[in-house]
Amino acid sequence: MPFPQLVLHQIQEGRWLKAPTFTTFQYIGAVIDEMSSPKDEQIALIRLTLEDRKMSYPDRFEQEKLLNLHKAKMLVEPVNSPDRNF
């Protein structure tokens, strides 16, 4: 069996890479809702962090945690978008 047909057969069997279920999409939506949106002050700190302006320790850990949370939300939001291509 040539590899393109093998890959299509694997997809039909639900092996390896597969689309999430509708329930999983609902969970992702709930996670995004729970994360909420950053307030103006948080946006300002995110911008400062992106400009590589770091706070002193131990506050830097919280600053970087905020940035990582923001990045995670930005990566997850398109998954829940109605115009996704699955």
N, CA and C of each residue as an Amber inpcrd file, in Angstrom:
protein
   258
   0.8630000  -1.1730000   0.0000000   0.0000000   0.0000000   0.0000000
   0.9080000   1.2350000   0.0000000   0.7840000   2.1000000  -1.0080000
   1.5930000   3.3270000  -1.0280000   1.2970000   4.1880000   0.1950000
   2.2890000   4.9730000   0.5980000   2.1400000   5.6990000   1.8600000
   0.9600000   6.6680000   1.9140000   0.5620000   7.3640000   0.8320000
  -0.6130000   8.2490000   0.9790000  -1.8730000   7.4820000   1.3880000
  -2.0760000   6.2990000   0.7870000  -3.2410000   5.5000000   1.1530000
  -3.1010000   4.9570000   2.5700000  -1.8790000   4.6180000   2.9640000
  -1.6290000   4.1450000   4.3220000  -1.9960000   5.2310000   5.3300000
  -1.5970000   6.4630000   5.0460000  -1.9090000   7.5880000   5.9380000
  -3.4210000   7.7970000   6.0320000  -4.0970000   7.7750000   4.8950000
  -5.5550000   7.9500000   4.9060000  -6.2350000   6.8230000   5.6770000
  -5.7340000   5.6220000   5.5350000  -6.2800000   4.4810000   6.2790000
  -6.0820000   4.6810000   7.7840000  -4.9060000   5.1630000   8.1710000
  -4.6290000   5.4200000   9.5860000  -5.5740000   6.4860000  10.1310000
  -5.8270000   7.5310000   9.3540000  -6.7430000   8.6020000   9.7880000
  -8.1550000   8.0410000   9.9570000  -8.6040000   7.2260000   9.0100000
  -9.9410000   6.6380000   9.0970000 -10.0820000   5.7500000  10.3290000
  -8.9810000   5.1090000  10.7410000  -9.0000000   4.2600000  11.9340000
  -8.8890000   5.0760000  13.2220000  -8.6320000   6.3760000  13.0850000
  -8.4920000   7.2310000  14.2630000  -7.1680000   7.0520000  14.9820000
  -6.1350000   6.7070000  14.2420000  -4.8250000   6.4910000  14.8450000
  -3.9810000   7.7550000  14.7230000  -3.2120000   8.0080000  15.7490000
  -2.2870000   9.1200000  15.8610000  -2.9840000  10.4710000  15.7390000
  -2.6420000  11.2820000  14.7740000  -3.2130000  12.6290000  14.6720000
  -4.6920000  12.5500000  14.3100000  -5.5240000  13.1600000  15.1560000
  -6.9570000  13.1400000  14.8850000  -7.5890000  14.4090000  15.4380000
  -8.7420000  14.7330000  14.9200000  -9.4720000  15.9230000  15.3560000
 -10.0850000  15.6780000  16.7310000 -10.0920000  16.6930000  17.5830000
 -10.7390000  16.5480000  18.8930000 -12.2490000  16.3750000  18.7470000
 -12.8490000  15.8040000  19.7530000 -14.2980000  15.6230000  19.7450000
 -14.9880000  16.9480000  20.0700000 -16.2860000  16.9850000  19.8490000
 -17.0660000  18.1810000  20.1650000 -16.9710000  18.5080000  21.6600000
 -16.9860000  17.4690000  22.4830000 -16.8840000  17.6670000  23.9350000
 -15.5600000  18.3310000  24.2920000 -14.4990000  17.8990000  23.6520000
 -13.1940000  18.5030000  23.9140000 -13.1970000  19.9800000  23.5390000
 -13.8330000  20.3130000  22.4230000 -13.9450000  21.7230000  22.0350000
 -14.7030000  22.5220000  23.0920000 -15.7180000  21.9070000  23.6800000
 -16.4570000  22.5940000  24.7390000 -15.5500000  22.8420000  25.9430000
 -14.7190000  21.8730000  26.2880000 -13.7690000  22.0520000  27.3940000
 -12.7930000  23.1810000  27.1050000 -12.3180000  23.2250000  25.8700000
 -11.3790000  24.2860000  25.4910000 -12.0610000  25.6450000  25.6250000
 -13.3080000  25.7380000  25.1990000 -14.0580000  26.9860000  25.3440000
 -14.2150000  27.3750000  26.7990000 -14.4670000  26.3950000  27.6560000
 -14.6090000  26.6770000  29.0900000 -13.2920000  27.1690000  29.6760000
 -12.1850000  26.5960000  29.2370000 -10.8680000  27.0400000  29.7130000
 -10.6200000  28.4840000  29.3020000 -10.9190000  28.8100000  28.0660000
 -10.7170000  30.1840000  27.5840000 -11.5840000  31.1540000  28.3700000
 -12.8390000  30.7810000  28.6140000 -13.7350000  31.6430000  29.4000000
 -13.2020000  31.8390000  30.8120000 -12.6950000  30.7690000  31.4180000
 -12.1800000  30.8520000  32.7820000 -10.9310000  31.7300000  32.8590000
 -10.1310000  31.7150000  31.8010000  -8.9140000  32.5270000  31.7890000
  -9.2450000  34.0140000  31.7330000 -10.3940000  34.3560000  31.1740000
 -10.8430000  35.7360000  31.0610000  -9.8940000  36.5490000  30.1740000
  -9.9420000  37.8600000  30.3140000  -9.0930000  38.7620000  29.5370000
  -8.2820000  39.6200000  30.4910000  -7.0810000  40.0070000  30.0860000
  -6.2680000  40.8360000  30.9770000  -6.8420000  42.2410000  31.1320000
  -6.6900000  42.7840000  32.3160000  -7.0920000  44.1710000  32.5790000
  -6.0180000  45.0960000  32.0150000  -6.3080000  46.3730000  31.9500000
  -5.3760000  47.3490000  31.3750000  -3.9950000  47.2950000  32.0300000
  -3.9730000  47.1640000  33.3520000  -2.6930000  47.1190000  34.0570000
  -1.8990000  45.8670000  33.6830000  -2.6250000  44.7470000  33.5320000
  -1.9570000  43.5070000  33.1460000  -1.4260000  43.6040000  31.7200000
  -2.2050000  44.2230000  30.8380000  -1.7550000  44.4260000  29.4550000
  -0.4800000  45.2630000  29.4410000  -0.4460000  46.2980000  30.2570000
   0.7400000  47.1540000  30.3170000   1.9600000  46.3580000  30.7820000
   1.7850000  45.5150000  31.7820000   2.9100000  44.7110000  32.2710000
   3.3280000  43.6760000  31.2300000   2.3810000  43.1100000  30.5240000
   2.7140000  42.1720000  29.4400000   3.5480000  42.8830000  28.3830000
   3.1510000  44.0930000  28.0220000   3.9180000  44.8600000  27.0240000
   5.3350000  45.1510000  27.5050000   5.4580000  45.5460000  28.7600000
   6.7940000  45.7950000  29.3110000   7.6460000  44.5250000  29.2740000
   7.0320000  43.4110000  29.5940000   7.7520000  42.1390000  29.5790000
   8.1870000  41.7910000  28.1710000   7.3270000  42.0220000  27.1960000
   7.6770000  41.7570000  25.8040000   8.8080000  42.6630000  25.3230000
   8.9300000  43.8350000  25.9420000  10.0290000  44.7540000  25.6190000
  11.3050000  44.3740000  26.3720000  11.2600000  43.2350000  27.0720000
  12.3960000  42.7130000  27.8410000  12.7530000  43.5970000  29.0280000
  11.7560000  44.2620000  29.5780000  11.9490000  45.0610000  30.7980000
  11.5020000  44.2130000  31.9750000  12.4700000  43.7030000  32.7000000
  12.2100000  42.7320000  33.7610000  12.1620000  43.4010000  35.1290000
  11.3050000  42.8580000  35.9630000  11.2350000  43.2930000  37.3530000
  12.3230000  42.5530000  38.1340000  12.5630000  42.9650000  39.3510000
  13.5460000  42.2660000  40.1700000  12.8950000  41.0270000  40.7870000
  13.7570000  40.0850000  41.1800000  13.2510000  38.8650000  41.8390000
  12.7100000  39.2100000  43.2040000  11.7050000  38.5880000  43.7330000
  10.9480000  37.4450000  43.2050000   9.7780000  37.8490000  42.3070000
   9.5560000  39.1560000  42.1270000   8.4230000  39.5990000  41.3040000
   8.5660000  39.1760000  39.8440000   9.7940000  38.9680000  39.4030000
  10.0190000  38.5690000  38.0110000   9.3400000  37.2380000  37.7070000
   9.2940000  36.3370000  38.6830000   8.6260000  35.0540000  38.4590000
   7.1620000  35.2610000  38.1330000   6.5010000  36.1290000  38.8780000
   5.0800000  36.4130000  38.6220000   4.9050000  37.1500000  37.2960000
   5.8320000  38.0250000  36.9660000   5.7930000  38.7500000  35.6980000
   5.8810000  37.7610000  34.5330000   6.8030000  36.8320000  34.6260000
   6.9590000  35.8500000  33.5530000   5.7880000  34.8700000  33.5210000
   5.2280000  34.5660000  34.6740000   4.0550000  33.7010000  34.7320000
   2.8770000  34.3650000  34.0140000   2.6940000  35.6660000  34.2230000
   1.6410000  36.4080000  33.5400000   1.8460000  36.3560000  32.0280000
   3.0710000  36.5820000  31.5820000   3.3600000  36.5440000  30.1470000
   3.0840000  35.1490000  29.5870000   3.5100000  34.1110000  30.2790000
   3.2820000  32.7470000  29.7970000   1.7970000  32.4030000  29.7520000
   1.0390000  32.8650000  30.7130000  -0.4030000  32.6480000  30.7100000
  -1.0490000  33.3460000  29.5230000  -0.5950000  34.5760000  29.2680000
  -1.1140000  35.3280000  28.1240000  -0.7730000  34.6120000  26.8140000
   0.4530000  34.1480000  26.6770000   0.8560000  33.4240000  25.4650000
   0.0280000  32.1600000  25.2910000  -0.1930000  31.4360000  26.3760000
  -0.9930000  30.2080000  26.3050000  -2.4020000  30.5130000  25.8230000
  -2.9870000  31.5660000  26.3570000  -4.3480000  31.9290000  25.9410000
  -4.3710000  32.3080000  24.4600000  -3.3610000  33.0420000  24.0030000
  -3.3040000  33.4380000  22.5970000  -3.1610000  32.2190000  21.6800000
  -2.4920000  31.1780000  22.1530000  -2.3390000  29.9730000  21.3480000
  -3.6010000  29.1100000  21.3490000  -4.3530000  29.1320000  22.4380000
  -5.5310000  28.2850000  22.5640000  -6.7640000  28.9210000  21.9220000
  -6.8680000  30.2230000  21.9370000  -8.0720000  30.8940000  21.4180000
  -8.4240000  30.5220000  19.9760000  -7.4620000  30.4590000  19.0570000
  -7.8530000  30.0990000  17.6830000  -8.4570000  28.7070000  17.5610000
  -8.1290000  27.8120000  18.4730000  -8.6900000  26.4590000  18.4310000
 -10.1990000  26.5040000  18.6180000 -10.6630000  27.4340000  19.4110000
 -12.0820000  27.5480000  19.7200000 -12.8160000  28.4680000  18.7410000
 -12.1190000  28.9750000  17.7520000 -12.6950000  29.8930000  16.7840000
 -13.6880000  29.1630000  15.8670000 -14.8120000  29.8000000  15.5490000
 -15.7980000  29.1420000  14.6830000 -15.3060000  28.9380000  13.2520000
 -14.2750000  29.6710000  12.8330000 -13.7920000  29.5320000  11.4500000
 -12.5450000  28.6490000  11.3660000 -12.3460000  27.7640000  12.3540000
 -11.2080000  26.8530000  12.3030000 -11.4130000  25.8590000  11.1680000
 -10.3340000  25.3110000  10.6800000 -10.3990000  24.4140000   9.5370000
 -10.0700000  22.9740000   9.9400000 -11.0240000  22.3060000  10.5720000
 -10.8440000  20.8860000  10.9080000 -11.7440000  20.0540000  10.0510000
